[in-house]
Amino acid sequence: MKGLTIIGVVLVLLGVLSFIIPIPQREDHSVKLGDAKIGIQTQSSQKLPPAVGAVLVIAGVGVLALGARKSS
């Protein structure tokens, strides 16, 4: 059941990282007039909602527990 253990560890890592690392977003605000294009590009960084990180961590712990239970 090493597959479940690996999936569990990946889920826990993704959950913990979602609390720490923001996700960058870029938006292009432009107007096209004929052949000319006038605009600006904005960039912002936002973290995932805490509920998403909590669900990932809980799911990872659950999968790790399931993997340990099946290997016994």
TIKE-523848 format. One record per atom (N, C-alpha, C): residue in three letters; atom name; x, y, z. Coordinates in Angstrom, 3 decimals. Layout:
site residu:ala, atome:CA, X:X, Y:Y, Z:Z
...
***
This chain:
site residu:met, atome:N, X:0.813, Y:-1.197, Z:0.000
site residu:met, atome:CA, X:0.000, Y:0.000, Z:0.000
site residu:met, atome:C, X:0.858, Y:1.264, Z:0.000
site residu:lys, atome:N, X:1.997, Y:1.209, Z:-0.648
site residu:lys, atome:CA, X:2.840, Y:2.396, Z:-0.720
site residu:lys, atome:C, X:2.180, Y:3.505, Z:-1.521
site residu:gly, atome:N, X:1.312, Y:3.153, Z:-2.436
site residu:gly, atome:CA, X:0.623, Y:4.164, Z:-3.235
site residu:gly, atome:C, X:-0.232, Y:5.072, Z:-2.374
site residu:leu, atome:N, X:-0.959, Y:4.506, Z:-1.415
site residu:leu, atome:CA, X:-1.782, Y:5.318, Z:-0.521
site residu:leu, atome:C, X:-0.927, Y:6.214, Z:0.362
site residu:thr, atome:N, X:0.203, Y:5.709, Z:0.796
site residu:thr, atome:CA, X:1.096, Y:6.514, Z:1.629
site residu:thr, atome:C, X:1.634, Y:7.709, Z:0.847
site residu:ile, atome:N, X:2.021, Y:7.477, Z:-0.394
site residu:ile, atome:CA, X:2.544, Y:8.566, Z:-1.218
site residu:ile, atome:C, X:1.456, Y:9.606, Z:-1.478
site residu:ile, atome:N, X:0.250, Y:9.156, Z:-1.801
site residu:ile, atome:CA, X:-0.863, Y:10.076, Z:-2.038
site residu:ile, atome:C, X:-1.170, Y:10.867, Z:-0.769
site residu:gly, atome:N, X:-1.141, Y:10.223, Z:0.382
site residu:gly, atome:CA, X:-1.394, Y:10.900, Z:1.647
site residu:gly, atome:C, X:-0.365, Y:11.969, Z:1.944
site residu:val, atome:N, X:0.897, Y:11.660, Z:1.715
site residu:val, atome:CA, X:1.970, Y:12.635, Z:1.961
site residu:val, atome:C, X:1.836, Y:13.822, Z:1.013
site residu:val, atome:N, X:1.521, Y:13.555, Z:-0.246
site residu:val, atome:CA, X:1.356, Y:14.640, Z:-1.218
site residu:val, atome:C, X:0.194, Y:15.542, Z:-0.817
site residu:leu, atome:N, X:-0.918, Y:14.965, Z:-0.387
site residu:leu, atome:CA, X:-2.070, Y:15.766, Z:0.036
site residu:leu, atome:C, X:-1.739, Y:16.628, Z:1.250
site residu:val, atome:N, X:-1.045, Y:16.054, Z:2.220
site residu:val, atome:CA, X:-0.669, Y:16.823, Z:3.409
site residu:val, atome:C, X:0.278, Y:17.965, Z:3.024
site residu:leu, atome:N, X:1.247, Y:17.683, Z:2.166
site residu:leu, atome:CA, X:2.179, Y:18.731, Z:1.724
site residu:leu, atome:C, X:1.449, Y:19.844, Z:0.982
site residu:leu, atome:N, X:0.551, Y:19.485, Z:0.083
site residu:leu, atome:CA, X:-0.213, Y:20.502, Z:-0.638
site residu:leu, atome:C, X:-1.069, Y:21.328, Z:0.317
site residu:gly, atome:N, X:-1.647, Y:20.686, Z:1.318
site residu:gly, atome:CA, X:-2.451, Y:21.406, Z:2.293
site residu:gly, atome:C, X:-1.634, Y:22.388, Z:3.096
site residu:val, atome:N, X:-0.469, Y:21.969, Z:3.557
site residu:val, atome:CA, X:0.392, Y:22.859, Z:4.347
site residu:val, atome:C, X:0.913, Y:24.002, Z:3.478
site residu:leu, atome:N, X:1.311, Y:23.698, Z:2.247
site residu:leu, atome:CA, X:1.820, Y:24.736, Z:1.354
site residu:leu, atome:C, X:0.735, Y:25.742, Z:0.971
site residu:ser, atome:N, X:-0.526, Y:25.306, Z:0.939
site residu:ser, atome:CA, X:-1.602, Y:26.234, Z:0.591
site residu:ser, atome:C, X:-1.794, Y:27.304, Z:1.661
site residu:phe, atome:N, X:-1.366, Y:27.032, Z:2.893
site residu:phe, atome:CA, X:-1.432, Y:28.038, Z:3.950
site residu:phe, atome:C, X:-0.293, Y:29.053, Z:3.830
site residu:ile, atome:N, X:0.808, Y:28.677, Z:3.181
site residu:ile, atome:CA, X:2.025, Y:29.481, Z:3.188
site residu:ile, atome:C, X:2.243, Y:30.234, Z:1.872
site residu:ile, atome:N, X:2.123, Y:29.548, Z:0.742
site residu:ile, atome:CA, X:2.531, Y:30.102, Z:-0.550
site residu:ile, atome:C, X:1.331, Y:30.716, Z:-1.267
site residu:pro, atome:N, X:1.425, Y:32.000, Z:-1.631
site residu:pro, atome:CA, X:0.338, Y:32.629, Z:-2.403
site residu:pro, atome:C, X:0.421, Y:32.239, Z:-3.880
site residu:ile, atome:N, X:-0.712, Y:32.277, Z:-4.543
site residu:ile, atome:CA, X:-0.791, Y:31.951, Z:-5.959
site residu:ile, atome:C, X:-0.838, Y:33.259, Z:-6.750
site residu:pro, atome:N, X:0.130, Y:33.485, Z:-7.643
site residu:pro, atome:CA, X:0.124, Y:34.743, Z:-8.411
site residu:pro, atome:C, X:-0.939, Y:34.716, Z:-9.505
site residu:gln, atome:N, X:-1.553, Y:35.881, Z:-9.733
site residu:gln, atome:CA, X:-2.555, Y:36.027, Z:-10.785
site residu:gln, atome:C, X:-2.230, Y:37.275, Z:-11.587
site residu:arg, atome:N, X:-2.375, Y:37.189, Z:-12.899
site residu:arg, atome:CA, X:-2.164, Y:38.335, Z:-13.772
site residu:arg, atome:C, X:-3.451, Y:38.614, Z:-14.529
site residu:glu, atome:N, X:-3.777, Y:39.880, Z:-14.631
site residu:glu, atome:CA, X:-4.953, Y:40.291, Z:-15.385
site residu:glu, atome:C, X:-4.540, Y:41.342, Z:-16.394
site residu:asp, atome:N, X:-5.099, Y:41.242, Z:-17.579
site residu:asp, atome:CA, X:-4.793, Y:42.185, Z:-18.642
site residu:asp, atome:C, X:-6.021, Y:43.067, Z:-18.854
site residu:his, atome:N, X:-5.872, Y:44.345, Z:-18.619
site residu:his, atome:CA, X:-6.941, Y:45.317, Z:-18.826
site residu:his, atome:C, X:-6.546, Y:46.155, Z:-20.037
site residu:ser, atome:N, X:-7.203, Y:45.904, Z:-21.160
site residu:ser, atome:CA, X:-6.800, Y:46.618, Z:-22.366
site residu:ser, atome:C, X:-8.007, Y:46.960, Z:-23.219
site residu:val, atome:N, X:-7.775, Y:47.924, Z:-24.099
site residu:val, atome:CA, X:-8.775, Y:48.357, Z:-25.066
site residu:val, atome:C, X:-8.109, Y:48.318, Z:-26.436
site residu:lys, atome:N, X:-8.799, Y:47.742, Z:-27.381
site residu:lys, atome:CA, X:-8.253, Y:47.670, Z:-28.730
site residu:lys, atome:C, X:-9.025, Y:48.640, Z:-29.614
site residu:leu, atome:N, X:-8.302, Y:49.580, Z:-30.174
site residu:leu, atome:CA, X:-8.883, Y:50.582, Z:-31.067
site residu:leu, atome:C, X:-8.251, Y:50.417, Z:-32.446
site residu:gly, atome:N, X:-8.939, Y:49.750, Z:-33.327
site residu:gly, atome:CA, X:-8.371, Y:49.487, Z:-34.649
site residu:gly, atome:C, X:-7.188, Y:48.559, Z:-34.520
site residu:asp, atome:N, X:-6.035, Y:49.030, Z:-34.991
site residu:asp, atome:CA, X:-4.815, Y:48.221, Z:-34.891
site residu:asp, atome:C, X:-4.033, Y:48.498, Z:-33.610
site residu:ala, atome:N, X:-4.438, Y:49.520, Z:-32.874
site residu:ala, atome:CA, X:-3.716, Y:49.897, Z:-31.650
site residu:ala, atome:C, X:-4.349, Y:49.217, Z:-30.441
site residu:lys, atome:N, X:-3.491, Y:48.863, Z:-29.512
site residu:lys, atome:CA, X:-3.948, Y:48.234, Z:-28.270
site residu:lys, atome:C, X:-3.352, Y:49.005, Z:-27.100
site residu:ile, atome:N, X:-4.213, Y:49.506, Z:-26.234
site residu:ile, atome:CA, X:-3.766, Y:50.277, Z:-25.082
site residu:ile, atome:C, X:-4.230, Y:49.525, Z:-23.838
site residu:gly, atome:N, X:-3.324, Y:49.300, Z:-22.907
site residu:gly, atome:CA, X:-3.735, Y:48.587, Z:-21.713
site residu:gly, atome:C, X:-2.646, Y:48.488, Z:-20.676
site residu:ile, atome:N, X:-3.047, Y:47.933, Z:-19.561
site residu:ile, atome:CA, X:-2.105, Y:47.668, Z:-18.479
site residu:ile, atome:C, X:-2.297, Y:46.235, Z:-18.013
site residu:gln, atome:N, X:-1.287, Y:45.734, Z:-17.371
site residu:gln, atome:CA, X:-1.348, Y:44.388, Z:-16.822
site residu:gln, atome:C, X:-1.125, Y:44.490, Z:-15.316
site residu:thr, atome:N, X:-2.060, Y:43.948, Z:-14.549
site residu:thr, atome:CA, X:-1.935, Y:43.973, Z:-13.089
site residu:thr, atome:C, X:-1.600, Y:42.579, Z:-12.594
site residu:gln, atome:N, X:-0.881, Y:42.550, Z:-11.495
site residu:gln, atome:CA, X:-0.495, Y:41.277, Z:-10.903
site residu:gln, atome:C, X:-0.820, Y:41.327, Z:-9.422
site residu:ser, atome:N, X:-1.426, Y:40.247, Z:-8.930
site residu:ser, atome:CA, X:-1.727, Y:40.145, Z:-7.503
site residu:ser, atome:C, X:-1.469, Y:38.709, Z:-7.055
site residu:ser, atome:N, X:-1.242, Y:38.558, Z:-5.774
site residu:ser, atome:CA, X:-1.026, Y:37.221, Z:-5.198
site residu:ser, atome:C, X:-2.052, Y:36.989, Z:-4.110
site residu:gln, atome:N, X:-2.701, Y:35.835, Z:-4.185
site residu:gln, atome:CA, X:-3.712, Y:35.492, Z:-3.198
site residu:gln, atome:C, X:-3.472, Y:34.072, Z:-2.718
site residu:lys, atome:N, X:-3.732, Y:33.867, Z:-1.437
site residu:lys, atome:CA, X:-3.643, Y:32.526, Z:-0.885
site residu:lys, atome:C, X:-4.988, Y:31.835, Z:-1.047
site residu:leu, atome:N, X:-4.952, Y:30.524, Z:-1.053
site residu:leu, atome:CA, X:-6.197, Y:29.764, Z:-1.109
site residu:leu, atome:C, X:-6.963, Y:29.956, Z:0.194
site residu:pro, atome:N, X:-8.274, Y:29.805, Z:0.158
site residu:pro, atome:CA, X:-9.033, Y:29.905, Z:1.407
site residu:pro, atome:C, X:-8.557, Y:28.845, Z:2.419
site residu:pro, atome:N, X:-8.569, Y:29.173, Z:3.710
site residu:pro, atome:CA, X:-8.112, Y:28.211, Z:4.716
site residu:pro, atome:C, X:-8.888, Y:26.899, Z:4.703
site residu:ala, atome:N, X:-10.145, Y:26.943, Z:4.296
site residu:ala, atome:CA, X:-10.949, Y:25.716, Z:4.255
site residu:ala, atome:C, X:-10.369, Y:24.717, Z:3.249
site residu:val, atome:N, X:-9.839, Y:25.203, Z:2.147
site residu:val, atome:CA, X:-9.251, Y:24.316, Z:1.138
site residu:val, atome:C, X:-8.006, Y:23.633, Z:1.702
site residu:gly, atome:N, X:-7.154, Y:24.395, Z:2.373
site residu:gly, atome:CA, X:-5.964, Y:23.806, Z:2.989
site residu:gly, atome:C, X:-6.322, Y:22.798, Z:4.061
site residu:ala, atome:N, X:-7.337, Y:23.114, Z:4.869
site residu:ala, atome:CA, X:-7.762, Y:22.197, Z:5.928
site residu:ala, atome:C, X:-8.305, Y:20.898, Z:5.340
site residu:val, atome:N, X:-9.080, Y:21.006, Z:4.267
site residu:val, atome:CA, X:-9.619, Y:19.794, Z:3.628
site residu:val, atome:C, X:-8.492, Y:18.941, Z:3.069
site residu:leu, atome:N, X:-7.492, Y:19.569, Z:2.445
site residu:leu, atome:CA, X:-6.360, Y:18.807, Z:1.911
site residu:leu, atome:C, X:-5.581, Y:18.102, Z:3.019
site residu:val, atome:N, X:-5.335, Y:18.796, Z:4.125
site residu:val, atome:CA, X:-4.590, Y:18.189, Z:5.232
site residu:val, atome:C, X:-5.392, Y:17.042, Z:5.837
site residu:ile, atome:N, X:-6.675, Y:17.245, Z:6.082
site residu:ile, atome:CA, X:-7.512, Y:16.193, Z:6.677
site residu:ile, atome:C, X:-7.613, Y:14.988, Z:5.744
site residu:ala, atome:N, X:-7.772, Y:15.247, Z:4.444
site residu:ala, atome:CA, X:-7.834, Y:14.137, Z:3.484
site residu:ala, atome:C, X:-6.505, Y:13.383, Z:3.452
site residu:gly, atome:N, X:-5.395, Y:14.107, Z:3.505
site residu:gly, atome:CA, X:-4.085, Y:13.459, Z:3.510
site residu:gly, atome:C, X:-3.867, Y:12.592, Z:4.734
site residu:val, atome:N, X:-4.267, Y:13.092, Z:5.890
site residu:val, atome:CA, X:-4.137, Y:12.302, Z:7.119
site residu:val, atome:C, X:-5.033, Y:11.070, Z:7.043
site residu:gly, atome:N, X:-6.219, Y:11.243, Z:6.491
site residu:gly, atome:CA, X:-7.124, Y:10.101, Z:6.340
site residu:gly, atome:C, X:-6.562, Y:9.040, Z:5.409
site residu:val, atome:N, X:-5.989, Y:9.458, Z:4.305
site residu:val, atome:CA, X:-5.396, Y:8.504, Z:3.363
site residu:val, atome:C, X:-4.176, Y:7.829, Z:3.985
site residu:leu, atome:N, X:-3.367, Y:8.592, Z:4.743
site residu:leu, atome:CA, X:-2.223, Y:7.979, Z:5.435
site residu:leu, atome:C, X:-2.700, Y:6.933, Z:6.444
site residu:ala, atome:N, X:-3.754, Y:7.237, Z:7.178
site residu:ala, atome:CA, X:-4.288, Y:6.282, Z:8.146
site residu:ala, atome:C, X:-4.831, Y:5.046, Z:7.443
site residu:leu, atome:N, X:-5.501, Y:5.249, Z:6.321
site residu:leu, atome:CA, X:-6.033, Y:4.111, Z:5.553
site residu:leu, atome:C, X:-4.910, Y:3.250, Z:5.014
site residu:gly, atome:N, X:-3.838, Y:3.888, Z:4.540
site residu:gly, atome:CA, X:-2.691, Y:3.130, Z:4.050
site residu:gly, atome:C, X:-1.992, Y:2.342, Z:5.135
site residu:ala, atome:N, X:-1.879, Y:2.936, Z:6.335
site residu:ala, atome:CA, X:-1.244, Y:2.229, Z:7.451
site residu:ala, atome:C, X:-2.132, Y:1.076, Z:7.933
site residu:arg, atome:N, X:-3.428, Y:1.287, Z:7.876
site residu:arg, atome:CA, X:-4.361, Y:0.243, Z:8.332
site residu:arg, atome:C, X:-4.360, Y:-0.953, Z:7.388
site residu:lys, atome:N, X:-4.285, Y:-0.698, Z:6.065
site residu:lys, atome:CA, X:-4.296, Y:-1.791, Z:5.092
site residu:lys, atome:C, X:-2.984, Y:-2.553, Z:5.071
site residu:ser, atome:N, X:-1.882, Y:-1.885, Z:5.413
site residu:ser, atome:CA, X:-0.595, Y:-2.561, Z:5.379
site residu:ser, atome:C, X:-0.387, Y:-3.467, Z:6.598
site residu:ser, atome:N, X:-1.183, Y:-3.265, Z:7.644
site residu:ser, atome:CA, X:-1.048, Y:-4.101, Z:8.845
site residu:ser, atome:C, X:-1.698, Y:-5.449, Z:8.677
***
